């Protein structure tokens, strides 16, 4: 049996060397990283809650909004990193999700369509500067990045570029890979509710998994466990990682919450949906411990594979060594 780095006596299995690494956290324990009024103290409280749930490193995710709003939220996160020791030790940086994504119905997900825009270097430069050197990852739609200029600039600057909220063709994905794209964000989500049976974004991305590391929201809701099992088996566990996509409602139970400018309802089954009633998912409310339980009990993965997906692989994406 492969030596395990997972303590399976803990709830869901907590890594015993440094904690989980979650590359997509929108907020936690009542704190919304996309709230204009979020404070350094609040960000610190979110970190304390994540640490209590076994997280060692994470990326704070700033989602699509006006460029001014995104820049202000990023500046607040930077201030927290630079002034709070706990935040600095846990927050590996910022994940910019948008605004250069596909605005089509379904593909945009919970991102406000009014604020989605095509990729341009000037806007990216503004966001990059607001991040103060702490932007580690950007998610964009390659087909919405004119001449792949943002992809190239970000990759050249050491920022990992990930496709997401996209309906890029296979040729567009290949061109983006040539320009510096190396990842795919939460495949199977941020796409249309109805897809062509064969030529669709899931199949295109999987066909290029030798060149792309693929991420999944492994809460048991965003992707059915049987499908997640198929996808990971096809792409290969060494080419995958998982995230919570946690939002402020994580740990708080059912109710109505905010994710940036979007109102989100959380039901008794821990399903977070945009409050307009159209069924769109809006982040999740699971912990990484719950993700481990899903991967173990519903997907059927070994402790070593769970450790790869929740810790070692995402740390490698950040170019950080796993203890």
N, C-alpha and C positions, 0 to 999 in steps of 0.2 A: 504493500500500500504506500502511496506517495506520502512523504512527510507533510503534515499539515501545519500551516501557520494560523489556523482558525481555532479558537477555543470554543468547541461546540457545546460546552456546558453553559455558555452564556446565551441570552435570548437572541436567537437568530444567528449566533456565531459572530463574535467580535474579534477582529484581528488583534493579536497580542503584541505586534511589533509596530507601534506608531499610529495605529488607527486607520480607519477608512479614508479614502480620498474621493471626494465627490466633486465632479467638474461642473455641476449645474445646480446652484442653490439660489433661488430667487428671494428667499427669506426664510425665517424660522422662528417658531415659538412666539408669534405675535409681532415679529419685526419684519417689515417689508423693505428690502433693499431698493425697491423702486418707488418708495414713498418720498415725496419732496421734502417731508419734514423729518426724515430719519436722522438720528443723531449718532455720534460716536458711542455714547453710552449704550444706546439701543443695539448697535452693531456688536458691541462687546457682550451684551446679554445673549444675543443670538449665538455667538461663539461659545459661550458657557454652556448653553443648552445642547449645541452640537457636540461639544466635547463630552458631555454627559451621555450622549447617545453613541459614543465610540468613534466620532469623526476626528481625524488628526489633521487633515489638510482639505481645503475646498477652494473652489472659485465662486466668488459672488457674481451672480448673473444680473446684468442690466439689460432689460428688454426694450423693444422698439417704443419710442416716443419722439417728441420733437427733439431736435439735436440739442437745444438748450437744456431741456429737462434731462436728457441722458448725460450730458456733460456735467451738470450740477450733481447728479446722483453719483457719478463716477468720482468727482472731486471729494465728495463726502466719504466714500469708501477709501480713497487714498489717504485722507486725513486720519481715518481710523487705523489704517495700517501703520502710519508713521507716528502715531501718538499713543497707541494702546498695545502693550506687550503681548497680551493674549491674542488679539486680532492679528498682529504681525506674525505670531508663531503658527497660526492656523490658516489664515487667508493667503493662499499662494498667489492671488492676484484676481483679476477681473475677467469675466467672460462677457463679451459684448454680443448679444443675440439680436441681430437686426442693426439698423433699420433697412438693410439692403436685402430684403427677402421678397418672395413672390406674393403679391397681394391677392391672388385668386382665392375664391371661396374654398375653405378647408385648408388650403396650403398655408394661409396666414395664421391659422390657429387662433389663439387668444390675443395675438398682437393687434393693436389698433390700426386698421387699414389706413386711416387718415394720415398716419405718420410714416407709413412705409414709403421708401424712396429708392431710386436706382443708385447703384454704387458710383461714387465719385471721390476722387482723391482729396478734394478740399474738405468734404465732410468727414472722411476718415481721419485726416490730419487733425481736425478739431477734436474728435473723440480720442485719438491717440494721445494728444497733448493733455486732455483732461485726465487721462489715466496715469499721467506722471510716471511712465515707465513700468506700470503694473498691469497693463493689459497682456494677458497670456493667450487668449483665444478669442476668435471672432467667428460667429456663425452667419453665413450669408447664402444667398441663392446664386449660383454661378451665372445663370441666364439673366440675372438682373444686375450683374457687375459689368458695366460697359468696358469692353476691351480687357476685361479681367484686371483692371488697374488697381483695385483695392486688394485683390488677392495677391498680386505681385508685390505691392508696397508692404502689406502686412507680413507676408512671408519673408521678404528681404529684411524686415525689421525684427525678425525673431518671434513674431506672433504666429501661433498655430492657426491655420485657416481650415474651417470645417463647413461642409455643405449642410444646409438644413432649411426647412420651410421652402422647399424647392421642388420644381418639376423639370429639372434640367434633363436634356436628352443625354444619351450615352456619349455622343460626340462632345457635348458641352462639358460633361463631367471629365472626360479625358483631357480636353483643352485646359480645364481648370487645374487638373493634376499636374500637367506640364508647367503651369504657372505657379504652383506651390501649394495647392490644396492637398491635404494629407488625411483629413478626418471627415466623418459624417455624424452629425448631431441627431440623436433620437430618431433613427430610421424607423419608419412605420407610423410616425406621428408627424404633424406638420405637413400633411399631404391630403389629397382629396378623400372624401368618404367613399366614393366609388372610383375605382381605377380600372383601366384596361386589363384584361385577364392575363396578358403576357408582358407587353412592353409598358412597364410602369416603373416608378422611381425606386421601389423596393428591389425589383429584379435588376434594374440598371446598377444600383449601388452594390448589390451583392456580387454582380458579375465583375466588379472592379475591386473586390475586397483585397486582392493581392497588393493593391496600391493605396487602399483607404483603410484606416482603423475605424471601426463602426461602433457608435454608442447607442444605447437603448435605455429607455425608462423602464426599470424592472420592478414596478410596483404591483404587478399582477392585473392592472387595469388598463394601462395604455397599450400594452401588447399582451394578448392571451399567452399564458405560459407555454402551451403546446407550440404556438408559433415562434415564441422566443427560443425555445429549444431547437426548432428547425433552423432558425436563422444563425444561432451561435454555432451549431454543428457545421453549417455550410461555410460560414466565414472563417471559422476556427477561433477557439477561445483566446489564442494569443493575439488576434486581430480585433478584439472587442473590448469594450468597457461598459459599465453601467452607471447610471446616475439616479438620484431621487427626483430631480426637478422640483425639489421642495419649495413651498411658498410659506407665507407668514402663518397660515392656519395649521402648519405642522405641529402636532402635539396638543391642539386646542379642542378637538372634537367638532361635531357638526355645527353649522352656523353660516353666517354670511360674512365674507371677508373681502379684502382688496388685494389685487395684484397690479401695482401701478395704477393706471387709470381704469382698470377693469374690475367690475364687481363679480365675485365668485361665490357660489353656493357649494358647501361641503355637506354631503348627505351621510346617513348612518353607515353606509358601506365604504366611507372614506373616498368617495368619488368627488373630485373638485371640477365643477362645470361653470362656464360663463352663465351669469344669471339671466340672460335674455331668453333662455329656454330652448335654444337650438341644439343643445347636446354637446357643444364643443368642450373638450377637456381644457383645463387651465392650470397647469402645474399639478403637483401632487402634494399629499400630506403625510407621506410615509417617511420613516427613518431608514437609515442604512441597515439597521438591525432587521427591520421588516423586509427590506430588499433581500438580505441574506436568507431569510426564512423562505421567501418566494423561490429563490434560486435553488435552495436545497430541497424543499418539500414539494414544490409544484413543477419546477423545471428538471429536477433530478441531478443537479451538478454535485461534484465532489467538493470537499472542503478546500482542496488546493485550487480548483478552478474558480470557486467563489472568491478566494483570496486574490487571484489574478484579476478578476473582473472588478472588484471593489477597492483594490489597493495597488497591486503591483503595476498593472497596465496603465491606470490613470496617472500614477506617479511617473511612469516612463514618458507619458505624453508631456508632462511638465519638465522633463529632463531632470527628474529628481530620483535619487537612488532609494529603493525600498529597503528598510532596515531588515 
